[in-house]
């Protein structure tokens, strides 16, 4: 299921801006909706009270030992990161200095199945992902990798992240070229060798064969719904970790999809 729907029916019901499915058209389903709402509230309460139901802890990491500057430092660079529900990953990079844009979407599968409800089945090959574009004269690709591995998610969790389970929540980097692949491979080897995590990094490295922006209601979600129970529990702590652990790279005003496109 998509973005934790197995325990986030309550997340949608507690915040009606975030449906987990298209609304029913028949008015005769009102009583069924009320029952679903009650069930969702029970589910979400159990999720947030369950042991381990908290944001992944940030880990202080060394920067990449290998982080070459691009041949054309003025050109906009782009990469796609996946690491659990895209809301939090997007928010972290929207608050990162030097990032020009971060868009939630889908990567790893075909265009025909790049839809929220379909991706939620876990059978499409897609991961919920974020396309990050940045100015290499202000921040390096290696620095983005450091933020991705240390703050945006836990790269040692296989096919899950926090309360969200399934291959659509896998840790993955969809690289744009061989140089991005090389820097990421070297950094993963560096971190594994230093044993900075209690388990081995399971991040998938794959060429980007297509990125498909998610539906409008997913964009800027953490900023637009800061009081959503899910955002408060799992995503706002990530933004706070970026500010406290890497203050020189934190920007208070996020670069939003809506603002960028307006």
C-alpha positions as CSV (number, residue, x, y, z in Angstrom):
1,X,0.0,0.0,0.0
2,X,1.1,3.6,-0.6
3,X,2.6,5.8,2.0
4,X,1.7,3.6,4.9
5,X,-1.9,3.0,4.0
6,X,-1.9,-0.2,6.0
7,X,-1.8,2.0,9.0
8,X,-2.5,5.4,7.5
9,X,-6.2,5.1,6.6
10,X,-6.3,7.0,9.9
11,X,-3.7,9.4,8.6
12,X,-6.0,10.3,5.7
13,X,-9.2,10.3,7.8
14,X,-7.6,12.6,10.4
15,X,-6.5,14.9,7.6
16,X,-9.0,14.9,4.7
17,X,-6.6,16.6,2.3
18,X,-4.8,13.3,2.0
19,X,-7.2,10.6,0.6
20,X,-5.9,7.1,0.3
21,X,-8.4,6.3,-2.4
22,X,-10.9,8.2,-4.6
23,X,-14.0,9.3,-2.6
24,X,-17.1,7.2,-3.0
25,X,-19.7,8.7,-5.3
26,X,-22.8,7.0,-3.7
27,X,-24.3,9.0,-0.9
28,X,-25.6,5.7,0.6
29,X,-22.1,4.9,1.8
30,X,-22.1,7.5,4.6
31,X,-22.5,4.9,7.4
32,X,-19.7,2.9,5.8
33,X,-17.5,5.9,5.8
34,X,-18.2,6.5,9.4
35,X,-17.2,3.0,10.3
36,X,-14.1,3.3,8.2
37,X,-13.2,6.5,10.0
38,X,-13.6,4.9,13.4
39,X,-11.5,1.9,12.2
40,X,-8.9,4.2,10.8
41,X,-8.6,6.2,14.0
42,X,-8.0,2.9,15.9
43,X,-5.4,1.9,13.4
44,X,-3.5,5.1,13.5
45,X,-3.6,5.2,17.3
46,X,-2.1,1.7,17.4
47,X,0.6,2.8,14.9
48,X,1.7,5.8,16.9
49,X,1.6,4.0,20.2
50,X,3.3,0.9,19.0
51,X,7.0,0.2,20.0
52,X,9.4,1.7,17.6
53,X,6.7,4.0,16.0
54,X,9.0,7.0,15.7
55,X,11.1,8.8,13.1
56,X,14.3,7.0,12.1
57,X,17.2,8.4,14.2
58,X,19.6,10.6,12.4
59,X,23.2,9.4,12.3
60,X,26.2,11.7,12.2
61,X,28.2,10.7,9.2
62,X,31.5,11.7,7.7
63,X,31.4,13.4,4.3
64,X,32.2,11.4,1.2
65,X,36.0,11.0,0.7
66,X,35.4,11.1,-3.0
67,X,33.2,14.0,-4.2
68,X,34.5,15.5,-7.4
69,X,33.1,18.7,-8.7
70,X,31.1,18.5,-12.0
71,X,32.8,19.5,-15.2
72,X,30.3,22.4,-15.6
73,X,29.7,23.7,-12.1
74,X,27.1,26.2,-13.3
75,X,24.8,23.6,-14.8
76,X,21.8,22.4,-12.8
77,X,22.3,18.8,-11.6
78,X,19.5,16.2,-10.9
79,X,19.2,12.9,-9.1
80,X,16.3,10.9,-7.7
81,X,16.3,9.6,-4.1
82,X,13.9,7.0,-2.6
83,X,13.7,6.4,1.1
84,X,10.3,5.6,2.4
85,X,7.3,7.8,2.1
86,X,8.2,10.7,-0.2
87,X,6.7,13.4,2.0
88,X,9.6,13.4,4.5
89,X,12.3,13.0,1.9
90,X,10.9,15.9,-0.1
91,X,10.7,18.0,3.0
92,X,14.3,17.4,4.0
93,X,15.7,18.5,0.6
94,X,13.3,21.4,0.3
95,X,15.0,22.7,3.5
96,X,18.5,22.1,2.1
97,X,20.7,25.1,1.0
98,X,21.6,24.9,-2.7
99,X,18.6,22.7,-3.7
100,X,16.6,24.4,-6.5
101,X,13.6,22.0,-6.3
102,X,12.4,18.7,-4.9
103,X,9.4,16.9,-6.4
104,X,7.7,13.9,-5.0
105,X,7.0,11.1,-7.6
106,X,7.6,7.6,-8.7
107,X,10.7,5.9,-10.2
108,X,11.7,2.3,-11.1
109,X,8.6,1.2,-13.0
110,X,6.7,2.0,-16.2
111,X,4.8,5.2,-16.9
112,X,1.5,3.4,-17.1
113,X,1.6,2.3,-13.4
114,X,3.0,5.6,-12.0
115,X,-0.1,6.4,-10.0
116,X,-0.5,6.5,-6.2
117,X,-3.1,3.8,-5.8
118,X,-1.3,1.4,-8.2
119,X,2.2,2.0,-6.7
120,X,0.7,1.2,-3.3
121,X,0.2,-2.4,-4.4
122,X,3.9,-2.9,-4.2
123,X,3.9,-4.8,-7.6
124,X,4.8,-2.0,-10.1
125,X,8.5,-1.8,-9.6
126,X,8.1,1.8,-8.6
127,X,9.4,3.4,-5.4
128,X,8.0,6.5,-3.9
129,X,10.9,8.9,-4.7
130,X,11.9,12.5,-4.9
131,X,13.6,14.2,-7.8
132,X,16.2,16.7,-6.4
133,X,17.7,19.4,-8.5
134,X,20.5,21.5,-7.2
135,X,23.1,24.2,-8.0
136,X,26.5,22.5,-7.9
137,X,28.2,25.9,-7.2
138,X,26.3,26.0,-3.9
139,X,26.2,22.3,-2.8
140,X,27.9,19.2,-4.0
141,X,26.3,15.8,-4.9
142,X,28.4,14.2,-2.2
143,X,26.9,16.6,0.4
144,X,23.4,15.6,-0.8
145,X,24.3,12.0,-0.3
146,X,25.5,12.7,3.2
147,X,22.1,14.3,4.0
148,X,20.3,11.5,2.3
149,X,22.0,8.7,4.3
150,X,22.3,10.5,7.6
151,X,19.0,12.4,7.9
152,X,16.4,11.7,5.2
153,X,16.0,8.0,5.9
154,X,17.6,4.8,7.4
155,X,19.5,3.1,4.5
156,X,19.8,-0.2,6.4
157,X,16.0,-1.0,6.3
158,X,15.1,-3.4,3.5
159,X,11.9,-2.6,1.7
160,X,10.5,-0.5,4.5
161,X,11.0,2.7,6.4
162,X,9.5,3.3,9.8
163,X,5.9,2.3,9.7
164,X,5.7,1.9,6.0
165,X,6.5,-1.6,4.5
166,X,6.8,-2.8,0.9
167,X,9.2,-2.5,-2.0
168,X,7.7,0.9,-2.9
169,X,9.4,2.1,0.3
170,X,12.9,0.8,-0.5
171,X,16.0,2.8,-0.2
172,X,17.2,3.6,-3.7
173,X,19.3,6.1,-5.7
174,X,18.3,6.5,-9.3
175,X,21.4,8.1,-10.8
176,X,21.5,10.3,-13.9
177,X,25.0,9.2,-15.1
178,X,27.9,7.0,-14.4
179,X,29.6,9.7,-12.3
180,X,26.7,9.8,-9.9
181,X,26.7,6.1,-9.6
182,X,30.5,6.0,-8.9
183,X,30.3,8.6,-6.1
184,X,27.4,6.8,-4.5
185,X,29.0,3.4,-4.7
186,X,32.2,4.7,-3.1
187,X,30.3,6.5,-0.4
188,X,28.3,3.4,0.5
189,X,31.6,1.3,0.6
190,X,33.1,4.1,2.8
191,X,30.2,4.1,5.3
192,X,30.0,0.3,5.4
193,X,33.8,0.0,6.1
194,X,33.5,2.6,8.9
195,X,30.6,0.6,10.4
196,X,28.7,3.8,11.1
197,X,25.4,1.9,11.0
198,X,24.6,-1.3,13.1
199,X,23.6,-3.1,9.9
200,X,24.8,-3.1,6.3
201,X,23.5,-0.4,3.9
202,X,20.9,-1.9,1.5
203,X,20.4,1.1,-0.8
204,X,19.7,0.1,-4.4
205,X,21.6,1.9,-7.1
206,X,19.8,1.9,-10.4
207,X,19.9,4.1,-13.6
208,X,17.0,6.5,-13.9
209,X,14.8,5.3,-16.7
210,X,12.0,7.7,-15.9
211,X,10.6,9.9,-13.2
212,X,6.9,10.5,-12.9
213,X,5.7,13.4,-10.6
214,X,3.1,12.3,-8.0
215,X,-0.4,13.7,-7.8
216,X,-0.7,17.4,-6.8
217,X,-1.9,16.6,-3.3
218,X,1.3,14.9,-2.4
219,X,3.5,17.9,-3.3
220,X,4.8,20.1,-0.4
221,X,2.7,17.8,1.9
222,X,4.9,18.2,5.0
223,X,4.8,22.0,4.7
224,X,1.1,22.2,4.0
225,X,0.1,19.8,6.8
226,X,2.6,20.2,9.6
227,X,0.0,19.1,12.2
228,X,-0.8,15.8,10.4
229,X,-0.1,13.0,13.0
230,X,2.1,11.2,10.5
231,X,4.1,14.3,9.6
232,X,4.5,15.3,13.2
233,X,5.7,11.8,14.2
234,X,7.9,10.8,11.3
235,X,8.8,13.9,9.1
236,X,9.1,17.0,11.2
237,X,11.8,15.3,13.3
238,X,13.9,14.9,10.1
239,X,13.7,18.6,9.4
240,X,14.7,19.3,13.0
241,X,17.6,16.9,12.6
242,X,18.8,18.7,9.5
243,X,18.7,22.1,11.3
244,X,20.5,20.8,14.4
245,X,23.1,18.4,12.9
246,X,23.9,20.4,9.7
247,X,22.9,24.0,10.4
248,X,25.1,25.4,7.7
249,X,23.0,23.5,5.1
250,X,19.6,24.2,6.6
251,X,17.3,26.8,5.0
252,X,14.3,27.9,7.1
253,X,12.1,28.7,4.1
254,X,11.6,25.6,2.0
255,X,11.7,25.7,-1.8
256,X,8.2,24.5,-2.6
257,X,6.8,22.9,-5.8
258,X,3.8,25.2,-5.8
259,X,5.9,28.3,-5.3
260,X,8.4,27.3,-8.0
261,X,5.6,26.5,-10.5
262,X,3.6,29.7,-9.8
